[in-house]
Amino acid sequence: GVLQYQGGKWIYGYNRCLGKCSVFDAELWGILDGLNIMLSRNFENVLIQIDNMEATKAIHERSMSSLNFALIRRIRQRLEEI
């Protein structure tokens, strides 16, 4: 993932070794890791851009049917802290 200023200037890059997983899982982990970095470094007035519609829907829908529910719940909790 990448954190950058509004004009596109790079602030911070991050990654995680996930082993074998789906693109969807990788997107969710990237979102969670980015949120954790933003919160730990006290970034304010942030805009989060996600280019995966499936991940976006999973985060916004309140359905409990997702296999990744625990990870999605952690993302929602972090979003509430921003």
Phi and psi restraints in degrees (value plus and minus 20) as a CYANA .aco file:
   2 VAL   PHI    -157.0  -117.0
   2 VAL   PSI     114.9   154.9
   3 LEU   PHI    -128.4   -88.4
   3 LEU   PSI     110.8   150.8
   4 GLN   PHI    -164.5  -124.5
   4 GLN   PSI     138.6   178.6
   5 TYR   PHI     -89.6   -49.6
   5 TYR   PSI     146.8   186.8
   6 GLN   PHI     -74.1   -34.1
   6 GLN   PSI     -58.6   -18.6
   7 GLY   PHI     -97.1   -57.1
   7 GLY   PSI     -23.1    16.9
   8 GLY   PHI      81.7   121.7
   8 GLY   PSI     -23.2    16.8
   9 LYS   PHI     -86.6   -46.6
   9 LYS   PSI     111.0   151.0
  10 TRP   PHI     -87.9   -47.9
  10 TRP   PSI     114.3   154.3
  11 ILE   PHI    -128.6   -88.6
  11 ILE   PSI     -70.2   -30.2
  12 TYR   PHI    -178.2  -138.2
  12 TYR   PSI     118.3   158.3
  13 GLY   PHI    -138.3   -98.3
  13 GLY   PSI     130.6   170.6
  14 TYR   PHI    -169.4  -129.4
  14 TYR   PSI     138.4   178.4
  15 ASN   PHI    -174.9  -134.9
  15 ASN   PSI     150.8   190.8
  16 ARG   PHI    -168.7  -128.7
  16 ARG   PSI     118.4   158.4
  17 CYS   PHI    -104.7   -64.7
  17 CYS   PSI      94.9   134.9
  18 LEU   PHI    -125.5   -85.5
  18 LEU   PSI     -26.7    13.3
  19 GLY   PHI      51.2    91.2
  19 GLY   PSI    -165.4  -125.4
  20 LYS   PHI    -108.0   -68.0
  20 LYS   PSI      98.4   138.4
  21 CYS   PHI    -175.5  -135.5
  21 CYS   PSI     152.7   192.7
  22 SER   PHI     -99.6   -59.6
  22 SER   PSI     142.7   182.7
  23 VAL   PHI     -80.7   -40.7
  23 VAL   PSI     -59.6   -19.6
  24 PHE   PHI     -79.2   -39.2
  24 PHE   PSI     -67.7   -27.7
  25 ASP   PHI     -80.9   -40.9
  25 ASP   PSI     -63.0   -23.0
  26 ALA   PHI     -82.1   -42.1
  26 ALA   PSI     -60.4   -20.4
  27 GLU   PHI     -81.4   -41.4
  27 GLU   PSI     -66.5   -26.5
  28 LEU   PHI     -82.2   -42.2
  28 LEU   PSI     -63.6   -23.6
  29 TRP   PHI     -83.7   -43.7
  29 TRP   PSI     -58.9   -18.9
  30 GLY   PHI     -82.8   -42.8
  30 GLY   PSI     -60.3   -20.3
  31 ILE   PHI     -85.0   -45.0
  31 ILE   PSI     -68.5   -28.5
  32 LEU   PHI     -82.0   -42.0
  32 LEU   PSI     -65.0   -25.0
  33 ASP   PHI     -82.1   -42.1
  33 ASP   PSI     -61.1   -21.1
  34 GLY   PHI     -82.9   -42.9
  34 GLY   PSI     -63.1   -23.1
  35 LEU   PHI     -82.7   -42.7
  35 LEU   PSI     -62.9   -22.9
  36 ASN   PHI     -81.5   -41.5
  36 ASN   PSI     -60.6   -20.6
  37 ILE   PHI     -85.6   -45.6
  37 ILE   PSI     -65.9   -25.9
  38 MET   PHI     -78.9   -38.9
  38 MET   PSI     -63.3   -23.3
  39 LEU   PHI     -90.0   -50.0
  39 LEU   PSI     -61.0   -21.0
  40 SER   PHI     -89.5   -49.5
  40 SER   PSI     -46.9    -6.9
  41 ARG   PHI    -120.1   -80.1
  41 ARG   PSI     -12.8    27.2
  42 ASN   PHI      36.7    76.7
  42 ASN   PSI      19.5    59.5
  43 PHE   PHI     -90.1   -50.1
  43 PHE   PSI     120.4   160.4
  44 GLU   PHI    -142.9  -102.9
  44 GLU   PSI     143.2   183.2
  45 ASN   PHI      32.4    72.4
  45 ASN   PSI      38.5    78.5
  46 VAL   PHI    -119.6   -79.6
  46 VAL   PSI     131.3   171.3
  47 LEU   PHI    -138.6   -98.6
  47 LEU   PSI     104.4   144.4
  48 ILE   PHI    -123.6   -83.6
  48 ILE   PSI     103.9   143.9
  49 GLN   PHI    -133.2   -93.2
  49 GLN   PSI     107.0   147.0
  50 ILE   PHI    -143.2  -103.2
  50 ILE   PSI     107.3   147.3
  51 ASP   PHI    -119.6   -79.6
  51 ASP   PSI      -3.2    36.8
  52 ASN   PHI    -139.6   -99.6
  52 ASN   PSI      86.4   126.4
  53 MET   PHI     -82.3   -42.3
  53 MET   PSI     -55.6   -15.6
  54 GLU   PHI     -81.9   -41.9
  54 GLU   PSI     -63.0   -23.0
  55 ALA   PHI     -87.2   -47.2
  55 ALA   PSI     -61.8   -21.8
  56 THR   PHI     -79.5   -39.5
  56 THR   PSI     -67.4   -27.4
  57 LYS   PHI     -82.2   -42.2
  57 LYS   PSI     -63.5   -23.5
  58 ALA   PHI     -81.6   -41.6
  58 ALA   PSI     -57.4   -17.4
  59 ILE   PHI     -91.2   -51.2
  59 ILE   PSI     -58.8   -18.8
  60 HIS   PHI    -104.3   -64.3
  60 HIS   PSI     -49.2    -9.2
  61 GLU   PHI     -97.2   -57.2
  61 GLU   PSI     127.6   167.6
  62 ARG   PHI    -118.6   -78.6
  62 ARG   PSI       0.1    40.1
  63 SER   PHI     -92.3   -52.3
  63 SER   PSI     122.9   162.9
  64 MET   PHI    -117.8   -77.8
  64 MET   PSI     -10.4    29.6
  65 SER   PHI    -103.6   -63.6
  65 SER   PSI     -31.6     8.4
  66 SER   PHI     -89.1   -49.1
  66 SER   PSI     120.0   160.0
  67 LEU   PHI     -87.4   -47.4
  67 LEU   PSI     -39.4     0.6
  68 ASN   PHI    -121.2   -81.2
  68 ASN   PSI       7.4    47.4
  69 PHE   PHI     -78.9   -38.9
  69 PHE   PSI     -60.5   -20.5
  70 ALA   PHI     -82.0   -42.0
  70 ALA   PSI     -62.0   -22.0
  71 LEU   PHI     -87.8   -47.8
  71 LEU   PSI     -62.3   -22.3
  72 ILE   PHI     -84.0   -44.0
  72 ILE   PSI     -60.7   -20.7
  73 ARG   PHI     -81.4   -41.4
  73 ARG   PSI     -60.3   -20.3
  74 ARG   PHI     -84.0   -44.0
  74 ARG   PSI     -59.2   -19.2
  75 ILE   PHI     -83.0   -43.0
  75 ILE   PSI     -65.9   -25.9
  76 ARG   PHI     -80.2   -40.2
  76 ARG   PSI     -61.3   -21.3
  77 GLN   PHI     -82.1   -42.1
  77 GLN   PSI     -62.7   -22.7
  78 ARG   PHI     -85.3   -45.3
  78 ARG   PSI     -60.1   -20.1
  79 LEU   PHI     -81.7   -41.7
  79 LEU   PSI     -54.9   -14.9
  80 GLU   PHI     -87.4   -47.4
  80 GLU   PSI     -43.4    -3.4
  81 GLU   PHI    -101.7   -61.7
  81 GLU   PSI     -35.3     4.7
